Amino acid sequence: MRDVAIVSVARAEHVRKERTRNEVEILMPVVHEVLEDCGIAKEQIGFTCSGTCDFLAGQPFSFVSALDAVGAWPPIIESHVEMDGAWALYEAWVRLQHGDLDSALVYAVGKSSMGDLSDVLCLQLDPYVLAPMWPDPISLAALQARAYLEKTGKTERDLADVAARTGTADLDAPYIVSPLRMHDCPPIADGAAAVILAAGDLAKQVCSRPAWIRGIDHRIEAHSLGARDLTASPSTALAARKAGVGEGKVDVAELHAPFTHQELILREAIGLNGDTRINPSGGALAGNPVMVAGLERFVEAARSIHQRAADRAVAHSTSGPCLQQNLVAVLEGD
């Protein structure tokens, strides 16, 4: 396998409801920043891959208009995933393994405020049983949280301890859906993120300390919520094992856990101990731009390597209801 590293990262500031800029205007300064940071000219980028969602934009092939942020010239080799941008990063990593290209631009943009997420995210559910009931994402997460608390014996205080790391937690606050309160749920935001991948010698030329992707893997749970144990995440455990998480000490772990109980589930699945700093950036509980938050975990994990705050980091992304799909990567500095 070729050595591939994250050599440059950028992300937009989270905005609760971006009222003045469209997706292209949110994304454009992020793309410019990530290119300028590593010094690779746009015409030198071998492959471009994006993660967006047509359902959020409310129009087909919305990713085509998002390409305006990259520019119409020169012509590019381009691909797209209708997933969080972390999966676009995975595709770009695979593409660089072919050996004919040495660099890739990966980006994601999500303007969640354009629609009702309760309606949009329901469309990913089983169309025969779950989708006709139109359950909202928080209700499904609450179902998972209640099952987790009852099985493990943990309490709402344990959930509040997770939330307290990124802000305040109030156990006297009313439930949104029991057992989840406001501090247990992610603040939905509009945002964008981008990374540059480079292979071999190019990575060393453009970055003083590349974040080498030493292992990466993604797995999926059963589509039907009733066909799996919501209190555990075997797909995360398998992806972590395949990526090689257990082969060394993990200094930092950026976990894409939109709800407090999901962080506890992910910690157990990956096998993280108290020596690992979990989500020093705040994670999705500090801001959760849909389609972007997973790629942001790679941005923050790589940044910890670049800035020498960590020698070995784990980046995780999830997609689908109740941790249905999970991607895990191990990043290391020289």
LUMTI-715340 format. One record per residue (C-alpha): residue number from 1; y, z negated, x negated; residue in three letters. Coordinates in steps of 0.25 Angstrom, whole numbers, plus 5000, padded with zeros to 4 digits. Example, Ala and Ser with C-alpha at 12.3 -4.5 7.8 and 13.67 -1.06 7.14 Angstrom:
! LUMTI-715340
{pt 1, {4982, 4969, 4951}, "ALA"}
{pt 2, {4996, 4971, 4945}, "SER"}
This chain:
! LUMTI-715340
{pt 1, {5000, 5000, 5000}, "MET"}
{pt 2, {5014, 5003, 4995}, "ARG"}
{pt 3, {5024, 4991, 4993}, "ASP"}
{pt 4, {5034, 4992, 5003}, "VAL"}
{pt 5, {5046, 4982, 5005}, "ALA"}
{pt 6, {5058, 4979, 5014}, "ILE"}
{pt 7, {5070, 4981, 5005}, "VAL"}
{pt 8, {5081, 4980, 5014}, "SER"}
{pt 9, {5084, 4974, 5028}, "VAL"}
{pt 10, {5095, 4973, 5038}, "ALA"}
{pt 11, {5096, 4968, 5052}, "ARG"}
{pt 12, {5107, 4967, 5063}, "ALA"}
{pt 13, {5114, 4955, 5068}, "GLU"}
{pt 14, {5107, 4950, 5081}, "HIS"}
{pt 15, {5116, 4953, 5093}, "VAL"}
{pt 16, {5112, 4947, 5106}, "ARG"}
{pt 17, {5117, 4958, 5114}, "LYS"}
{pt 18, {5123, 4970, 5106}, "GLU"}
{pt 19, {5133, 4976, 5116}, "ARG"}
{pt 20, {5141, 4985, 5107}, "THR"}
{pt 21, {5131, 4992, 5098}, "ARG"}
{pt 22, {5119, 5001, 5101}, "ASN"}
{pt 23, {5106, 5001, 5093}, "GLU"}
{pt 24, {5110, 5011, 5083}, "VAL"}
{pt 25, {5123, 5003, 5080}, "GLU"}
{pt 26, {5115, 4990, 5079}, "ILE"}
{pt 27, {5105, 4997, 5069}, "LEU"}
{pt 28, {5114, 5006, 5061}, "MET"}
{pt 29, {5121, 4995, 5052}, "PRO"}
{pt 30, {5107, 4989, 5050}, "VAL"}
{pt 31, {5101, 5002, 5045}, "VAL"}
{pt 32, {5113, 5004, 5036}, "HIS"}
{pt 33, {5112, 4990, 5030}, "GLU"}
{pt 34, {5097, 4991, 5027}, "VAL"}
{pt 35, {5099, 5004, 5019}, "LEU"}
{pt 36, {5111, 4999, 5012}, "GLU"}
{pt 37, {5105, 4986, 5008}, "ASP"}
{pt 38, {5093, 4993, 5000}, "CYS"}
{pt 39, {5101, 5005, 4995}, "GLY"}
{pt 40, {5091, 5016, 5001}, "ILE"}
{pt 41, {5099, 5028, 5006}, "ALA"}
{pt 42, {5095, 5032, 5020}, "LYS"}
{pt 43, {5090, 5045, 5016}, "GLU"}
{pt 44, {5080, 5038, 5006}, "GLN"}
{pt 45, {5073, 5030, 5018}, "ILE"}
{pt 46, {5060, 5037, 5019}, "GLY"}
{pt 47, {5056, 5031, 5033}, "PHE"}
{pt 48, {5063, 5025, 5045}, "THR"}
{pt 49, {5056, 5017, 5056}, "CYS"}
{pt 50, {5062, 5009, 5067}, "SER"}
{pt 51, {5059, 4999, 5078}, "GLY"}
{pt 52, {5066, 5000, 5091}, "THR"}
{pt 53, {5063, 4999, 5106}, "CYS"}
{pt 54, {5066, 5010, 5116}, "ASP"}
{pt 55, {5065, 5000, 5128}, "PHE"}
{pt 56, {5076, 4991, 5122}, "LEU"}
{pt 57, {5085, 5003, 5121}, "ALA"}
{pt 58, {5081, 5009, 5134}, "GLY"}
{pt 59, {5079, 5023, 5130}, "GLN"}
{pt 60, {5068, 5031, 5124}, "PRO"}
{pt 61, {5068, 5034, 5109}, "PHE"}
{pt 62, {5079, 5024, 5106}, "SER"}
{pt 63, {5075, 5023, 5092}, "PHE"}
{pt 64, {5080, 5038, 5090}, "VAL"}
{pt 65, {5094, 5033, 5093}, "SER"}
{pt 66, {5092, 5021, 5084}, "ALA"}
{pt 67, {5090, 5031, 5072}, "LEU"}
{pt 68, {5105, 5034, 5073}, "ASP"}
{pt 69, {5106, 5021, 5065}, "ALA"}
{pt 70, {5098, 5027, 5053}, "VAL"}
{pt 71, {5106, 5041, 5054}, "GLY"}
{pt 72, {5102, 5055, 5057}, "ALA"}
{pt 73, {5102, 5060, 5043}, "TRP"}
{pt 74, {5094, 5061, 5034}, "PRO"}
{pt 75, {5082, 5064, 5042}, "PRO"}
{pt 76, {5072, 5052, 5042}, "ILE"}
{pt 77, {5057, 5049, 5044}, "ILE"}
{pt 78, {5057, 5040, 5055}, "GLU"}
{pt 79, {5048, 5032, 5064}, "SER"}
{pt 80, {5050, 5021, 5075}, "HIS"}
{pt 81, {5042, 5010, 5082}, "VAL"}
{pt 82, {5044, 5005, 5096}, "GLU"}
{pt 83, {5043, 4991, 5090}, "MET"}
{pt 84, {5050, 4980, 5082}, "ASP"}
{pt 85, {5056, 4986, 5069}, "GLY"}
{pt 86, {5045, 4978, 5061}, "ALA"}
{pt 87, {5035, 4988, 5066}, "TRP"}
{pt 88, {5044, 4999, 5061}, "ALA"}
{pt 89, {5044, 4992, 5047}, "LEU"}
{pt 90, {5029, 4992, 5048}, "TYR"}
{pt 91, {5028, 5007, 5051}, "GLU"}
{pt 92, {5038, 5010, 5039}, "ALA"}
{pt 93, {5030, 5001, 5030}, "TRP"}
{pt 94, {5018, 5010, 5034}, "VAL"}
{pt 95, {5026, 5022, 5032}, "ARG"}
{pt 96, {5030, 5018, 5018}, "LEU"}
{pt 97, {5015, 5016, 5014}, "GLN"}
{pt 98, {5013, 5031, 5015}, "HIS"}
{pt 99, {5020, 5032, 5001}, "GLY"}
{pt 100, {5029, 5044, 5004}, "ASP"}
{pt 101, {5041, 5036, 5008}, "LEU"}
{pt 102, {5048, 5024, 5001}, "ASP"}
{pt 103, {5057, 5018, 5011}, "SER"}
{pt 104, {5059, 5015, 5026}, "ALA"}
{pt 105, {5070, 5010, 5035}, "LEU"}
{pt 106, {5065, 5002, 5046}, "VAL"}
{pt 107, {5074, 4997, 5058}, "TYR"}
{pt 108, {5074, 4991, 5071}, "ALA"}
{pt 109, {5084, 4989, 5082}, "VAL"}
{pt 110, {5084, 4982, 5095}, "GLY"}
{pt 111, {5095, 4981, 5106}, "LYS"}
{pt 112, {5088, 4971, 5115}, "SER"}
{pt 113, {5100, 4969, 5124}, "SER"}
{pt 114, {5099, 4983, 5130}, "MET"}
{pt 115, {5088, 4979, 5139}, "GLY"}
{pt 116, {5081, 4967, 5146}, "ASP"}
{pt 117, {5070, 4963, 5136}, "LEU"}
{pt 118, {5062, 4956, 5147}, "SER"}
{pt 119, {5060, 4970, 5153}, "ASP"}
{pt 120, {5059, 4978, 5140}, "VAL"}
{pt 121, {5049, 4969, 5133}, "LEU"}
{pt 122, {5040, 4968, 5145}, "CYS"}
{pt 123, {5037, 4983, 5143}, "LEU"}
{pt 124, {5028, 4980, 5131}, "GLN"}
{pt 125, {5019, 4971, 5139}, "LEU"}
{pt 126, {5005, 4975, 5145}, "ASP"}
{pt 127, {5009, 4985, 5156}, "PRO"}
{pt 128, {4998, 4981, 5166}, "TYR"}
{pt 129, {4999, 4966, 5167}, "VAL"}
{pt 130, {5011, 4960, 5159}, "LEU"}
{pt 131, {5022, 4970, 5160}, "ALA"}
{pt 132, {5022, 4971, 5176}, "PRO"}
{pt 133, {5025, 4956, 5176}, "MET"}
{pt 134, {5038, 4958, 5167}, "TRP"}
{pt 135, {5036, 4946, 5159}, "PRO"}
{pt 136, {5048, 4943, 5149}, "ASP"}
{pt 137, {5046, 4941, 5134}, "PRO"}
{pt 138, {5050, 4926, 5135}, "ILE"}
{pt 139, {5040, 4923, 5146}, "SER"}
{pt 140, {5029, 4930, 5138}, "LEU"}
{pt 141, {5033, 4922, 5126}, "ALA"}
{pt 142, {5034, 4909, 5134}, "ALA"}
{pt 143, {5020, 4912, 5138}, "LEU"}
{pt 144, {5015, 4913, 5124}, "GLN"}
{pt 145, {5023, 4901, 5120}, "ALA"}
{pt 146, {5017, 4892, 5131}, "ARG"}
{pt 147, {5003, 4896, 5127}, "ALA"}
{pt 148, {5006, 4893, 5112}, "TYR"}
{pt 149, {5012, 4879, 5115}, "LEU"}
{pt 150, {5000, 4876, 5124}, "GLU"}
{pt 151, {4990, 4881, 5114}, "LYS"}
{pt 152, {4996, 4875, 5101}, "THR"}
{pt 153, {5002, 4862, 5106}, "GLY"}
{pt 154, {5015, 4866, 5100}, "LYS"}
{pt 155, {5028, 4862, 5109}, "THR"}
{pt 156, {5041, 4868, 5112}, "GLU"}
{pt 157, {5047, 4859, 5101}, "ARG"}
{pt 158, {5039, 4868, 5091}, "ASP"}
{pt 159, {5045, 4880, 5097}, "LEU"}
{pt 160, {5059, 4874, 5096}, "ALA"}
{pt 161, {5057, 4871, 5082}, "ASP"}
{pt 162, {5055, 4886, 5079}, "VAL"}
{pt 163, {5068, 4889, 5087}, "ALA"}
{pt 164, {5076, 4878, 5080}, "ALA"}
{pt 165, {5074, 4886, 5067}, "ARG"}
{pt 166, {5083, 4897, 5072}, "THR"}
{pt 167, {5093, 4889, 5081}, "GLY"}
{pt 168, {5092, 4878, 5091}, "THR"}
{pt 169, {5081, 4874, 5100}, "ALA"}
{pt 170, {5083, 4866, 5113}, "ASP"}
{pt 171, {5071, 4861, 5119}, "LEU"}
{pt 172, {5079, 4856, 5131}, "ASP"}
{pt 173, {5083, 4871, 5134}, "ALA"}
{pt 174, {5077, 4877, 5146}, "PRO"}
{pt 175, {5065, 4886, 5145}, "TYR"}
{pt 176, {5067, 4901, 5146}, "ILE"}
{pt 177, {5052, 4902, 5149}, "VAL"}
{pt 178, {5044, 4890, 5146}, "SER"}
{pt 179, {5041, 4886, 5135}, "PRO"}
{pt 180, {5052, 4895, 5129}, "LEU"}
{pt 181, {5067, 4891, 5128}, "ARG"}
{pt 182, {5079, 4899, 5123}, "MET"}
{pt 183, {5076, 4894, 5108}, "HIS"}
{pt 184, {5062, 4899, 5109}, "ASP"}
{pt 185, {5066, 4914, 5112}, "CYS"}
{pt 186, {5073, 4924, 5104}, "PRO"}
{pt 187, {5087, 4929, 5106}, "PRO"}
{pt 188, {5086, 4943, 5109}, "ILE"}
{pt 189, {5096, 4952, 5101}, "ALA"}
{pt 190, {5100, 4966, 5097}, "ASP"}
{pt 191, {5097, 4969, 5083}, "GLY"}
{pt 192, {5092, 4979, 5072}, "ALA"}
{pt 193, {5085, 4977, 5058}, "ALA"}
{pt 194, {5081, 4987, 5047}, "ALA"}
{pt 195, {5073, 4986, 5034}, "VAL"}
{pt 196, {5071, 4996, 5023}, "ILE"}
{pt 197, {5057, 4997, 5017}, "LEU"}
{pt 198, {5054, 5002, 5003}, "ALA"}
{pt 199, {5042, 5005, 4995}, "ALA"}
{pt 200, {5038, 5002, 4981}, "GLY"}
{pt 201, {5049, 5005, 4970}, "ASP"}
{pt 202, {5060, 5008, 4980}, "LEU"}
{pt 203, {5059, 4994, 4986}, "ALA"}
{pt 204, {5061, 4988, 4972}, "LYS"}
{pt 205, {5073, 4998, 4970}, "GLN"}
{pt 206, {5081, 4995, 4982}, "VAL"}
{pt 207, {5078, 4980, 4984}, "CYS"}
{pt 208, {5079, 4968, 4974}, "SER"}
{pt 209, {5067, 4961, 4981}, "ARG"}
{pt 210, {5060, 4969, 4991}, "PRO"}
{pt 211, {5052, 4963, 5003}, "ALA"}
{pt 212, {5038, 4969, 5000}, "TRP"}
{pt 213, {5029, 4971, 5012}, "ILE"}
{pt 214, {5016, 4965, 5007}, "ARG"}
{pt 215, {5009, 4966, 5020}, "GLY"}
{pt 216, {5012, 4970, 5035}, "ILE"}
{pt 217, {5003, 4971, 5047}, "ASP"}
{pt 218, {5005, 4970, 5062}, "HIS"}
{pt 219, {4995, 4967, 5073}, "ARG"}
{pt 220, {4995, 4967, 5089}, "ILE"}
{pt 221, {4990, 4957, 5099}, "GLU"}
{pt 222, {4984, 4961, 5113}, "ALA"}
{pt 223, {4994, 4968, 5122}, "HIS"}
{pt 224, {4990, 4959, 5134}, "SER"}
{pt 225, {4996, 4944, 5132}, "LEU"}
{pt 226, {4984, 4939, 5140}, "GLY"}
{pt 227, {4974, 4945, 5129}, "ALA"}
{pt 228, {4979, 4937, 5117}, "ARG"}
{pt 229, {4982, 4923, 5113}, "ASP"}
{pt 230, {4997, 4921, 5114}, "LEU"}
{pt 231, {4997, 4908, 5106}, "THR"}
{pt 232, {4993, 4916, 5093}, "ALA"}
{pt 233, {4996, 4929, 5086}, "SER"}
{pt 234, {4984, 4934, 5079}, "PRO"}
{pt 235, {4991, 4948, 5077}, "SER"}
{pt 236, {5001, 4941, 5068}, "THR"}
{pt 237, {4990, 4933, 5061}, "ALA"}
{pt 238, {4983, 4946, 5058}, "LEU"}
{pt 239, {4995, 4953, 5054}, "ALA"}
{pt 240, {4999, 4942, 5045}, "ALA"}
{pt 241, {4986, 4942, 5038}, "ARG"}
{pt 242, {4985, 4957, 5036}, "LYS"}
{pt 243, {5000, 4956, 5030}, "ALA"}
{pt 244, {4995, 4946, 5020}, "GLY"}
{pt 245, {5004, 4934, 5025}, "VAL"}
{pt 246, {4994, 4924, 5020}, "GLY"}
{pt 247, {4993, 4929, 5006}, "GLU"}
{pt 248, {5005, 4921, 5001}, "GLY"}
{pt 249, {5016, 4911, 5005}, "LYS"}
{pt 250, {5026, 4916, 5015}, "VAL"}
{pt 251, {5040, 4911, 5013}, "ASP"}
{pt 252, {5047, 4917, 5025}, "VAL"}
{pt 253, {5041, 4922, 5038}, "ALA"}
{pt 254, {5050, 4930, 5048}, "GLU"}
{pt 255, {5042, 4929, 5061}, "LEU"}
{pt 256, {5046, 4938, 5073}, "HIS"}
{pt 257, {5044, 4927, 5083}, "ALA"}
{pt 258, {5054, 4929, 5095}, "PRO"}
{pt 259, {5049, 4915, 5102}, "PHE"}
{pt 260, {5047, 4902, 5095}, "THR"}
{pt 261, {5033, 4900, 5098}, "HIS"}
{pt 262, {5030, 4914, 5092}, "GLN"}
{pt 263, {5035, 4909, 5079}, "GLU"}
{pt 264, {5024, 4898, 5079}, "LEU"}
{pt 265, {5013, 4908, 5083}, "ILE"}
{pt 266, {5017, 4918, 5072}, "LEU"}
{pt 267, {5018, 4907, 5061}, "ARG"}
{pt 268, {5004, 4903, 5065}, "GLU"}
{pt 269, {4998, 4917, 5065}, "ALA"}
{pt 270, {5004, 4921, 5052}, "ILE"}
{pt 271, {5000, 4907, 5045}, "GLY"}
{pt 272, {5014, 4903, 5041}, "LEU"}
{pt 273, {5016, 4889, 5036}, "ASN"}
{pt 274, {5028, 4879, 5034}, "GLY"}
{pt 275, {5032, 4886, 5020}, "ASP"}
{pt 276, {5036, 4898, 5027}, "THR"}
{pt 277, {5050, 4900, 5032}, "ARG"}
{pt 278, {5049, 4906, 5046}, "ILE"}
{pt 279, {5060, 4915, 5051}, "ASN"}
{pt 280, {5071, 4910, 5042}, "PRO"}
{pt 281, {5080, 4921, 5048}, "SER"}
{pt 282, {5078, 4915, 5062}, "GLY"}
{pt 283, {5068, 4925, 5067}, "GLY"}
{pt 284, {5068, 4931, 5081}, "ALA"}
{pt 285, {5072, 4918, 5087}, "LEU"}
{pt 286, {5086, 4920, 5080}, "ALA"}
{pt 287, {5087, 4935, 5086}, "GLY"}
{pt 288, {5077, 4944, 5092}, "ASN"}
{pt 289, {5081, 4959, 5093}, "PRO"}
{pt 290, {5070, 4966, 5099}, "VAL"}
{pt 291, {5063, 4976, 5090}, "MET"}
{pt 292, {5071, 4971, 5078}, "VAL"}
{pt 293, {5067, 4956, 5077}, "ALA"}
{pt 294, {5053, 4959, 5070}, "GLY"}
{pt 295, {5060, 4968, 5060}, "LEU"}
{pt 296, {5070, 4957, 5057}, "GLU"}
{pt 297, {5059, 4948, 5053}, "ARG"}
{pt 298, {5056, 4958, 5042}, "PHE"}
{pt 299, {5071, 4959, 5038}, "VAL"}
{pt 300, {5071, 4944, 5037}, "GLU"}
{pt 301, {5058, 4943, 5029}, "ALA"}
{pt 302, {5062, 4954, 5020}, "ALA"}
{pt 303, {5076, 4948, 5018}, "ARG"}
{pt 304, {5070, 4934, 5014}, "SER"}
{pt 305, {5062, 4942, 5003}, "ILE"}
{pt 306, {5075, 4950, 4998}, "HIS"}
{pt 307, {5083, 4937, 4997}, "GLN"}
{pt 308, {5072, 4930, 4990}, "ARG"}
{pt 309, {5071, 4920, 5001}, "ALA"}
{pt 310, {5056, 4923, 5002}, "ALA"}
{pt 311, {5045, 4929, 4993}, "ASP"}
{pt 312, {5036, 4932, 5004}, "ARG"}
{pt 313, {5039, 4933, 5019}, "ALA"}
{pt 314, {5032, 4937, 5032}, "VAL"}
{pt 315, {5039, 4946, 5043}, "ALA"}
{pt 316, {5033, 4946, 5057}, "HIS"}
{pt 317, {5036, 4954, 5069}, "SER"}
{pt 318, {5031, 4954, 5083}, "THR"}
{pt 319, {5032, 4963, 5095}, "SER"}
{pt 320, {5027, 4962, 5109}, "GLY"}
{pt 321, {5025, 4950, 5118}, "PRO"}
{pt 322, {5020, 4937, 5113}, "CYS"}
{pt 323, {5018, 4942, 5098}, "LEU"}
{pt 324, {5010, 4954, 5102}, "GLN"}
{pt 325, {5012, 4962, 5090}, "GLN"}
{pt 326, {5015, 4956, 5076}, "ASN"}
{pt 327, {5018, 4962, 5062}, "LEU"}
{pt 328, {5018, 4954, 5049}, "VAL"}
{pt 329, {5023, 4957, 5035}, "ALA"}
{pt 330, {5023, 4950, 5022}, "VAL"}
{pt 331, {5035, 4953, 5013}, "LEU"}
{pt 332, {5036, 4949, 4999}, "GLU"}
{pt 333, {5046, 4949, 4988}, "GLY"}
{pt 334, {5043, 4952, 4973}, "ASP"}
